Amino acid sequence: MLQLLYMRRQTLRSLLVLALYALALAAWLAPATAAQDRTPDAATYEAWLREAFAAARRGDRLGLEAVAARLATTREVRLDDGTTVAVENHWLSDALAVPDPDLNTIAARLGAIIDALALPPSSAPADAVARLEQILDAPPFNRPPPAPPPQWLVDALDWLVRVIESVLRPVGVVPPAAANTVAWFIALAGIVALASVIIYLLIGVRRGIIRDAHPVVDGSEERISAAAARDQAGDLARSGDYRTAVRLLYLSALLWLDEQGLLRYDRALTNREYLERVRDAPELHTRLAPVVETFDRVWYGHLGIDRAAFEAYRDQIETLRRDLA
């Protein structure tokens, strides 16, 4: 009897030891199995992305969190040829960690990933990098450094610098502080002269633009009346010169406004400055703005104009005169 009990105890002990060995072996194999399960193929990975994308689009946060757990723990994706590529989707877990995640932004990013997976592989040749290096090594990309200036030019500049220093700071005559003052005075005078030249040129350009915007009628600088400008516009239109006729019609409108005391005609003003002058008169500004815009499109924008367009512009100005009379 005692021998039987002893044999049963030995058997139980052996079974217990085998069970412990089995548990240890399972624990050792579990990480490898889990790692193998976390390496989906490309089709499975894309299916997870599409599932997450659909959940984000319909606002299903619970469904998105369920598939996000799989995506976040995925480190690699197995391609059809057996190779693996690394992936990183921790951004999805971080985006869902906030109390009110932006599902629209998450859907947009998932959609971009899906679109990227659908792109075909690169069609660049194997020697693309070598070709690029060859191109960059040849002109015009790989140009030799510029040649140094001739020595005579360097010597001439050095001589000029020495002359200027001798003038500004003669030995024992002008102290360094005074020489600096003279130098600053000359530099300031040069800046003022340069600014004056620039302003003069800008004024000349502006006057040229103004002369172009407000034409000299019949070669005369004398002021004409609104009626005379309108009559000349009609004569030009009958001769087929509709572009210049539009120019005269616009001038007649400005002169008529001046005659009515509504707007002072000034050849020094541009078209946009006329509109600024009547900004405080809404009705006048509303009527004058389309007249100015049409003239700008025809004269400066070189918009093609025929007799019908000219008649429409004349009706526009007549409406201006009628409504403001």
DODRENMAR-626635 format. One record per residue (C-alpha): residue in three letters; x, y, z; residue number from 1. Coordinates in Angstrom, 1 decimal. Layout:
<torpas>
+------+--------+--------+--------+------+
: resn :     c1 :     c2 :     c3 : resi :
+------+--------+--------+--------+------+
:  ALA :      X :      Y :      Z :  NUM :
...
+------+--------+--------+--------+------+
</torpas>
This chain:
<torpas>
+------+--------+--------+--------+------+
: resn :     c1 :     c2 :     c3 : resi :
+------+--------+--------+--------+------+
:  MET :    0.0 :    0.0 :    0.0 :    1 :
:  LEU :    2.8 :    2.4 :    0.9 :    2 :
:  GLN :    4.6 :    1.5 :   -2.2 :    3 :
:  LEU :    1.5 :    2.3 :   -4.3 :    4 :
:  LEU :    1.2 :    5.7 :   -2.7 :    5 :
:  TYR :    4.9 :    6.4 :   -3.3 :    6 :
:  MET :    4.5 :    5.5 :   -7.0 :    7 :
:  ARG :    1.5 :    7.8 :   -7.4 :    8 :
:  ARG :    3.4 :   10.7 :   -5.7 :    9 :
:  GLN :    6.3 :   10.2 :   -8.1 :   10 :
:  THR :    4.0 :   10.2 :  -11.1 :   11 :
:  LEU :    2.3 :   13.4 :   -9.9 :   12 :
:  ARG :    5.7 :   15.0 :   -9.4 :   13 :
:  SER :    6.8 :   14.1 :  -12.9 :   14 :
:  LEU :    3.6 :   15.4 :  -14.4 :   15 :
:  LEU :    4.0 :   18.7 :  -12.5 :   16 :
:  VAL :    7.6 :   19.0 :  -13.7 :   17 :
:  LEU :    6.4 :   18.4 :  -17.3 :   18 :
:  ALA :    3.7 :   21.0 :  -17.0 :   19 :
:  LEU :    6.2 :   23.6 :  -15.7 :   20 :
:  TYR :    8.5 :   22.8 :  -18.7 :   21 :
:  ALA :    5.6 :   23.2 :  -21.1 :   22 :
:  LEU :    4.6 :   26.5 :  -19.6 :   23 :
:  ALA :    8.2 :   27.8 :  -19.8 :   24 :
:  LEU :    8.4 :   26.7 :  -23.5 :   25 :
:  ALA :    5.1 :   28.4 :  -24.3 :   26 :
:  ALA :    6.4 :   31.6 :  -22.6 :   27 :
:  TRP :    9.6 :   31.4 :  -24.6 :   28 :
:  LEU :    7.7 :   30.9 :  -27.9 :   29 :
:  ALA :    5.0 :   33.5 :  -27.2 :   30 :
:  PRO :    7.0 :   36.6 :  -28.2 :   31 :
:  ALA :    8.1 :   35.1 :  -31.5 :   32 :
:  THR :    4.6 :   34.0 :  -32.3 :   33 :
:  ALA :    3.2 :   37.4 :  -31.3 :   34 :
:  ALA :    5.8 :   39.1 :  -33.4 :   35 :
:  GLN :    4.9 :   36.9 :  -36.4 :   36 :
:  ASP :    1.2 :   37.7 :  -35.9 :   37 :
:  ARG :    2.0 :   41.5 :  -35.8 :   38 :
:  THR :    3.6 :   41.3 :  -39.3 :   39 :
:  PRO :    0.7 :   41.4 :  -41.6 :   40 :
:  ASP :    0.9 :   41.2 :  -45.4 :   41 :
:  ALA :    0.3 :   44.2 :  -47.6 :   42 :
:  ALA :   -3.3 :   43.4 :  -48.3 :   43 :
:  THR :   -4.1 :   42.9 :  -44.6 :   44 :
:  TYR :   -2.4 :   46.2 :  -43.7 :   45 :
:  GLU :   -4.3 :   48.1 :  -46.4 :   46 :
:  ALA :   -7.6 :   46.5 :  -45.2 :   47 :
:  TRP :   -6.9 :   47.8 :  -41.7 :   48 :
:  LEU :   -6.2 :   51.3 :  -43.1 :   49 :
:  ARG :   -9.4 :   51.3 :  -45.1 :   50 :
:  GLU :  -11.3 :   50.1 :  -42.0 :   51 :
:  ALA :   -9.9 :   52.9 :  -39.9 :   52 :
:  PHE :  -10.5 :   55.4 :  -42.7 :   53 :
:  ALA :  -14.2 :   54.4 :  -43.0 :   54 :
:  ALA :  -14.6 :   54.6 :  -39.2 :   55 :
:  ALA :  -13.1 :   58.1 :  -39.1 :   56 :
:  ARG :  -15.2 :   59.3 :  -42.0 :   57 :
:  ARG :  -18.5 :   58.2 :  -40.4 :   58 :
:  GLY :  -17.4 :   59.5 :  -37.0 :   59 :
:  ASP :  -17.2 :   56.1 :  -35.3 :   60 :
:  ARG :  -14.6 :   56.7 :  -32.6 :   61 :
:  LEU :  -15.1 :   53.2 :  -31.0 :   62 :
:  GLY :  -14.6 :   51.4 :  -34.3 :   63 :
:  LEU :  -11.6 :   53.6 :  -35.1 :   64 :
:  GLU :  -10.0 :   52.9 :  -31.7 :   65 :
:  ALA :  -10.4 :   49.1 :  -32.2 :   66 :
:  VAL :   -8.5 :   49.1 :  -35.5 :   67 :
:  ALA :   -6.1 :   51.8 :  -34.3 :   68 :
:  ALA :   -4.8 :   49.4 :  -31.7 :   69 :
:  ARG :   -3.8 :   46.9 :  -34.5 :   70 :
:  LEU :   -2.2 :   49.6 :  -36.6 :   71 :
:  ALA :   -0.3 :   51.1 :  -33.7 :   72 :
:  THR :    1.3 :   47.8 :  -32.7 :   73 :
:  THR :    2.3 :   47.0 :  -36.3 :   74 :
:  ARG :    6.0 :   47.6 :  -36.9 :   75 :
:  GLU :    6.5 :   45.9 :  -40.2 :   76 :
:  VAL :    4.5 :   44.9 :  -43.2 :   77 :
:  ARG :    5.3 :   41.8 :  -45.3 :   78 :
:  LEU :    5.4 :   42.4 :  -49.1 :   79 :
:  ASP :    4.5 :   39.9 :  -51.7 :   80 :
:  ASP :    8.1 :   39.0 :  -52.4 :   81 :
:  GLY :    8.7 :   38.2 :  -48.7 :   82 :
:  THR :   10.6 :   41.3 :  -47.8 :   83 :
:  THR :    9.4 :   43.5 :  -45.0 :   84 :
:  VAL :    9.1 :   47.3 :  -44.7 :   85 :
:  ALA :    8.9 :   49.3 :  -41.5 :   86 :
:  VAL :    5.7 :   51.3 :  -40.7 :   87 :
:  GLU :    4.9 :   53.7 :  -37.9 :   88 :
:  ASN :    1.4 :   54.6 :  -36.9 :   89 :
:  HIS :    1.9 :   55.9 :  -33.4 :   90 :
:  TRP :    0.5 :   59.2 :  -34.6 :   91 :
:  LEU :   -3.0 :   57.6 :  -34.7 :   92 :
:  SER :   -2.8 :   56.6 :  -31.1 :   93 :
:  ASP :   -1.6 :   60.1 :  -30.1 :   94 :
:  ALA :   -4.5 :   61.7 :  -32.2 :   95 :
:  LEU :   -7.1 :   59.5 :  -30.4 :   96 :
:  ALA :   -5.6 :   60.2 :  -26.9 :   97 :
:  VAL :   -7.2 :   63.6 :  -26.7 :   98 :
:  PRO :  -10.7 :   64.1 :  -25.3 :   99 :
:  ASP :  -12.1 :   65.3 :  -28.6 :  100 :
:  PRO :  -10.1 :   63.9 :  -31.5 :  101 :
:  ASP :  -10.3 :   65.6 :  -34.9 :  102 :
:  LEU :  -11.7 :   62.7 :  -36.9 :  103 :
:  ASN :  -11.7 :   64.7 :  -40.2 :  104 :
:  THR :   -8.0 :   65.3 :  -39.9 :  105 :
:  ILE :   -7.4 :   61.6 :  -39.0 :  106 :
:  ALA :   -9.5 :   60.5 :  -42.0 :  107 :
:  ALA :   -7.5 :   62.8 :  -44.3 :  108 :
:  ARG :   -4.2 :   61.4 :  -43.2 :  109 :
:  LEU :   -5.4 :   57.8 :  -43.5 :  110 :
:  GLY :   -6.6 :   58.6 :  -47.0 :  111 :
:  ALA :   -3.2 :   60.0 :  -47.9 :  112 :
:  ILE :   -1.5 :   56.8 :  -46.7 :  113 :
:  ILE :   -3.9 :   54.7 :  -48.7 :  114 :
:  ASP :   -3.3 :   56.8 :  -51.8 :  115 :
:  ALA :    0.5 :   56.5 :  -51.3 :  116 :
:  LEU :    0.2 :   52.7 :  -51.2 :  117 :
:  ALA :   -1.6 :   52.8 :  -54.5 :  118 :
:  LEU :    1.2 :   54.6 :  -56.2 :  119 :
:  PRO :    3.2 :   52.5 :  -58.7 :  120 :
:  PRO :    6.8 :   51.7 :  -57.9 :  121 :
:  SER :    9.4 :   54.2 :  -59.1 :  122 :
:  SER :   10.2 :   53.9 :  -62.8 :  123 :
:  ALA :   13.6 :   55.6 :  -62.3 :  124 :
:  PRO :   16.5 :   53.5 :  -63.8 :  125 :
:  ALA :   19.0 :   51.9 :  -61.6 :  126 :
:  ASP :   21.7 :   54.3 :  -62.6 :  127 :
:  ALA :   19.6 :   57.4 :  -61.9 :  128 :
:  VAL :   21.9 :   58.7 :  -59.2 :  129 :
:  ALA :   25.0 :   58.2 :  -61.3 :  130 :
:  ARG :   23.3 :   60.1 :  -64.2 :  131 :
:  LEU :   22.3 :   63.0 :  -61.9 :  132 :
:  GLU :   25.9 :   63.3 :  -60.5 :  133 :
:  GLN :   27.2 :   63.3 :  -64.1 :  134 :
:  ILE :   24.8 :   66.1 :  -65.0 :  135 :
:  LEU :   25.7 :   68.2 :  -61.9 :  136 :
:  ASP :   29.4 :   67.8 :  -62.6 :  137 :
:  ALA :   29.0 :   69.3 :  -66.1 :  138 :
:  PRO :   28.3 :   73.0 :  -67.0 :  139 :
:  PRO :   26.3 :   75.0 :  -66.3 :  140 :
:  PHE :   26.0 :   73.5 :  -62.9 :  141 :
:  ASN :   29.7 :   72.9 :  -62.2 :  142 :
:  ARG :   31.2 :   76.1 :  -63.5 :  143 :
:  PRO :   34.8 :   77.0 :  -62.7 :  144 :
:  PRO :   35.3 :   79.8 :  -60.1 :  145 :
:  PRO :   35.4 :   83.3 :  -61.6 :  146 :
:  ALA :   38.7 :   84.6 :  -62.5 :  147 :
:  PRO :   40.3 :   87.1 :  -60.1 :  148 :
:  PRO :   40.3 :   90.8 :  -61.2 :  149 :
:  PRO :   43.4 :   91.9 :  -63.0 :  150 :
:  GLN :   46.2 :   93.1 :  -60.9 :  151 :
:  TRP :   46.2 :   96.6 :  -62.4 :  152 :
:  LEU :   42.5 :   97.1 :  -61.3 :  153 :
:  VAL :   43.4 :   96.0 :  -57.8 :  154 :
:  ASP :   46.4 :   98.4 :  -57.7 :  155 :
:  ALA :   44.2 :  101.3 :  -59.1 :  156 :
:  LEU :   41.6 :  100.7 :  -56.4 :  157 :
:  ASP :   44.2 :  100.6 :  -53.7 :  158 :
:  TRP :   45.7 :  103.8 :  -55.0 :  159 :
:  LEU :   42.2 :  105.4 :  -55.0 :  160 :
:  VAL :   41.6 :  104.3 :  -51.4 :  161 :
:  ARG :   44.9 :  105.8 :  -50.3 :  162 :
:  VAL :   44.1 :  109.1 :  -52.0 :  163 :
:  ILE :   40.7 :  109.3 :  -50.3 :  164 :
:  GLU :   42.3 :  108.5 :  -46.9 :  165 :
:  SER :   44.9 :  111.2 :  -47.5 :  166 :
:  VAL :   42.2 :  113.7 :  -48.2 :  167 :
:  LEU :   40.0 :  112.8 :  -45.3 :  168 :
:  ARG :   42.7 :  112.2 :  -42.7 :  169 :
:  PRO :   45.9 :  114.1 :  -43.4 :  170 :
:  VAL :   48.6 :  113.4 :  -41.0 :  171 :
:  GLY :   48.7 :  116.0 :  -38.1 :  172 :
:  VAL :   45.9 :  118.1 :  -39.6 :  173 :
:  VAL :   42.5 :  116.4 :  -39.2 :  174 :
:  PRO :   42.1 :  114.3 :  -36.1 :  175 :
:  PRO :   40.4 :  110.8 :  -36.5 :  176 :
:  ALA :   37.1 :  112.1 :  -35.1 :  177 :
:  ALA :   37.0 :  115.0 :  -37.5 :  178 :
:  ALA :   37.9 :  112.7 :  -40.4 :  179 :
:  ASN :   35.0 :  110.4 :  -39.5 :  180 :
:  THR :   32.7 :  113.3 :  -39.4 :  181 :
:  VAL :   33.7 :  114.4 :  -42.9 :  182 :
:  ALA :   33.3 :  110.9 :  -44.1 :  183 :
:  TRP :   29.8 :  110.6 :  -42.7 :  184 :
:  PHE :   28.9 :  114.0 :  -44.2 :  185 :
:  ILE :   30.1 :  112.9 :  -47.7 :  186 :
:  ALA :   28.2 :  109.6 :  -47.4 :  187 :
:  LEU :   25.0 :  111.5 :  -46.3 :  188 :
:  ALA :   25.4 :  113.9 :  -49.2 :  189 :
:  GLY :   25.7 :  111.0 :  -51.6 :  190 :
:  ILE :   22.6 :  109.3 :  -50.2 :  191 :
:  VAL :   20.6 :  112.6 :  -50.5 :  192 :
:  ALA :   21.8 :  113.0 :  -54.1 :  193 :
:  LEU :   20.9 :  109.4 :  -55.0 :  194 :
:  ALA :   17.4 :  109.8 :  -53.4 :  195 :
:  SER :   16.9 :  113.0 :  -55.3 :  196 :
:  VAL :   17.8 :  111.3 :  -58.6 :  197 :
:  ILE :   15.4 :  108.5 :  -57.9 :  198 :
:  ILE :   12.5 :  110.9 :  -56.9 :  199 :
:  TYR :   13.2 :  112.9 :  -60.1 :  200 :
:  LEU :   13.0 :  109.8 :  -62.2 :  201 :
:  LEU :    9.8 :  108.6 :  -60.5 :  202 :
:  ILE :    8.2 :  112.0 :  -61.0 :  203 :
:  GLY :    9.1 :  111.8 :  -64.7 :  204 :
:  VAL :    7.6 :  108.4 :  -65.1 :  205 :
:  ARG :    4.4 :  109.4 :  -63.3 :  206 :
:  ARG :    4.0 :  112.5 :  -65.5 :  207 :
:  GLY :    4.5 :  110.3 :  -68.5 :  208 :
:  ILE :    1.7 :  108.0 :  -67.3 :  209 :
:  ILE :   -0.6 :  110.9 :  -66.5 :  210 :
:  ARG :    0.1 :  112.4 :  -70.0 :  211 :
:  ASP :   -0.8 :  109.1 :  -71.4 :  212 :
:  ALA :   -4.0 :  108.8 :  -69.3 :  213 :
:  HIS :   -5.1 :  112.3 :  -70.2 :  214 :
:  PRO :   -4.3 :  112.9 :  -73.8 :  215 :
:  VAL :   -3.5 :  116.1 :  -75.6 :  216 :
:  VAL :   -6.4 :  116.9 :  -77.9 :  217 :
:  ASP :   -5.5 :  118.0 :  -81.4 :  218 :
:  GLY :   -1.8 :  118.5 :  -80.3 :  219 :
:  SER :   -2.8 :  121.3 :  -77.9 :  220 :
:  GLU :   -2.2 :  121.6 :  -74.2 :  221 :
:  GLU :   -5.2 :  123.9 :  -73.9 :  222 :
:  ARG :   -8.2 :  122.8 :  -71.8 :  223 :
:  ILE :  -11.2 :  121.9 :  -74.0 :  224 :
:  SER :  -14.8 :  121.5 :  -73.0 :  225 :
:  ALA :  -16.6 :  118.3 :  -72.3 :  226 :
:  ALA :  -18.8 :  118.9 :  -75.3 :  227 :
:  ALA :  -15.8 :  119.3 :  -77.6 :  228 :
:  ALA :  -14.2 :  116.1 :  -76.3 :  229 :
:  ARG :  -17.4 :  114.2 :  -76.8 :  230 :
:  ASP :  -17.7 :  115.5 :  -80.4 :  231 :
:  GLN :  -14.2 :  114.5 :  -81.2 :  232 :
:  ALA :  -14.9 :  111.1 :  -79.8 :  233 :
:  GLY :  -17.8 :  110.7 :  -82.2 :  234 :
:  ASP :  -15.6 :  111.8 :  -85.2 :  235 :
:  LEU :  -13.0 :  109.3 :  -84.2 :  236 :
:  ALA :  -15.6 :  106.5 :  -83.9 :  237 :
:  ARG :  -17.0 :  107.3 :  -87.3 :  238 :
:  SER :  -13.5 :  106.9 :  -88.7 :  239 :
:  GLY :  -13.1 :  103.5 :  -87.0 :  240 :
:  ASP :  -10.6 :  104.6 :  -84.3 :  241 :
:  TYR :  -12.7 :  103.3 :  -81.4 :  242 :
:  ARG :   -9.8 :  103.0 :  -79.0 :  243 :
:  THR :   -8.9 :  106.7 :  -79.1 :  244 :
:  ALA :  -12.6 :  107.5 :  -79.2 :  245 :
:  VAL :  -13.0 :  105.7 :  -75.8 :  246 :
:  ARG :  -10.1 :  107.8 :  -74.6 :  247 :
:  LEU :  -11.9 :  111.0 :  -75.6 :  248 :
:  LEU :  -15.2 :  109.9 :  -74.1 :  249 :
:  TYR :  -13.5 :  109.3 :  -70.8 :  250 :
:  LEU :  -12.0 :  112.7 :  -70.9 :  251 :
:  SER :  -15.3 :  114.2 :  -71.7 :  252 :
:  ALA :  -16.8 :  112.5 :  -68.6 :  253 :
:  LEU :  -14.1 :  114.0 :  -66.3 :  254 :
:  LEU :  -14.5 :  117.5 :  -67.8 :  255 :
:  TRP :  -18.3 :  117.3 :  -67.5 :  256 :
:  LEU :  -18.0 :  116.4 :  -63.8 :  257 :
:  ASP :  -15.6 :  119.3 :  -63.4 :  258 :
:  GLU :  -18.1 :  121.7 :  -65.1 :  259 :
:  GLN :  -20.9 :  120.5 :  -62.8 :  260 :
:  GLY :  -18.7 :  121.1 :  -59.7 :  261 :
:  LEU :  -18.8 :  117.4 :  -58.8 :  262 :
:  LEU :  -15.1 :  116.6 :  -59.3 :  263 :
:  ARG :  -12.2 :  118.9 :  -60.0 :  264 :
:  TYR :  -10.3 :  117.9 :  -63.2 :  265 :
:  ASP :   -6.6 :  117.8 :  -62.7 :  266 :
:  ARG :   -4.1 :  116.4 :  -65.2 :  267 :
:  ALA :   -1.8 :  115.5 :  -62.3 :  268 :
:  LEU :   -4.2 :  112.9 :  -61.0 :  269 :
:  THR :   -4.4 :  109.3 :  -62.0 :  270 :
:  ASN :   -7.6 :  107.4 :  -62.7 :  271 :
:  ARG :   -7.5 :  105.7 :  -59.3 :  272 :
:  GLU :   -6.9 :  109.0 :  -57.5 :  273 :
:  TYR :  -10.1 :  110.4 :  -59.1 :  274 :
:  LEU :  -12.0 :  107.5 :  -57.5 :  275 :
:  GLU :  -10.3 :  108.2 :  -54.2 :  276 :
:  ARG :  -11.4 :  111.8 :  -54.4 :  277 :
:  VAL :  -15.1 :  110.8 :  -54.6 :  278 :
:  ARG :  -14.9 :  108.1 :  -52.0 :  279 :
:  ASP :  -17.1 :  110.2 :  -49.7 :  280 :
:  ALA :  -19.8 :  110.6 :  -52.4 :  281 :
:  PRO :  -21.1 :  107.0 :  -52.7 :  282 :
:  GLU :  -23.5 :  107.7 :  -55.6 :  283 :
:  LEU :  -20.9 :  109.5 :  -57.6 :  284 :
:  HIS :  -18.3 :  106.8 :  -56.8 :  285 :
:  THR :  -20.7 :  104.0 :  -57.8 :  286 :
:  ARG :  -21.4 :  105.7 :  -61.2 :  287 :
:  LEU :  -17.8 :  106.7 :  -62.0 :  288 :
:  ALA :  -16.1 :  103.4 :  -61.0 :  289 :
:  PRO :  -17.3 :  101.3 :  -64.0 :  290 :
:  VAL :  -16.5 :  104.2 :  -66.4 :  291 :
:  VAL :  -12.9 :  104.2 :  -65.1 :  292 :
:  GLU :  -12.6 :  100.4 :  -65.1 :  293 :
:  THR :  -13.8 :  100.2 :  -68.7 :  294 :
:  PHE :  -11.3 :  102.8 :  -69.8 :  295 :
:  ASP :   -8.4 :  101.1 :  -68.0 :  296 :
:  ARG :   -9.3 :   97.7 :  -69.7 :  297 :
:  VAL :   -9.5 :   99.3 :  -73.1 :  298 :
:  TRP :   -6.5 :  101.7 :  -73.0 :  299 :
:  TYR :   -4.1 :   99.9 :  -70.7 :  300 :
:  GLY :   -5.3 :   96.3 :  -71.0 :  301 :
:  HIS :   -5.6 :   96.6 :  -74.8 :  302 :
:  LEU :   -9.1 :   95.1 :  -74.7 :  303 :
:  GLY :  -10.4 :   94.8 :  -78.2 :  304 :
:  ILE :  -13.3 :   97.1 :  -78.9 :  305 :
:  ASP :  -15.7 :   97.4 :  -81.8 :  306 :
:  ARG :  -18.6 :   99.8 :  -82.7 :  307 :
:  ALA :  -21.0 :   97.9 :  -80.4 :  308 :
:  ALA :  -18.6 :   98.1 :  -77.4 :  309 :
:  PHE :  -18.0 :  101.8 :  -78.1 :  310 :
:  GLU :  -21.7 :  102.5 :  -78.2 :  311 :
:  ALA :  -22.1 :  100.6 :  -74.9 :  312 :
:  TYR :  -19.4 :  102.8 :  -73.3 :  313 :
:  ARG :  -21.0 :  106.0 :  -74.7 :  314 :
:  ASP :  -24.4 :  104.9 :  -73.2 :  315 :
:  GLN :  -22.6 :  104.2 :  -69.9 :  316 :
:  ILE :  -21.2 :  107.8 :  -69.8 :  317 :
:  GLU :  -24.6 :  109.3 :  -70.9 :  318 :
:  THR :  -26.2 :  107.4 :  -68.0 :  319 :
:  LEU :  -23.6 :  108.9 :  -65.7 :  320 :
:  ARG :  -24.5 :  112.4 :  -67.0 :  321 :
:  ARG :  -28.2 :  111.8 :  -66.8 :  322 :
:  ASP :  -28.2 :  110.4 :  -63.3 :  323 :
:  LEU :  -25.9 :  113.1 :  -61.8 :  324 :
:  ALA :  -27.4 :  116.1 :  -63.7 :  325 :
+------+--------+--------+--------+------+
</torpas>
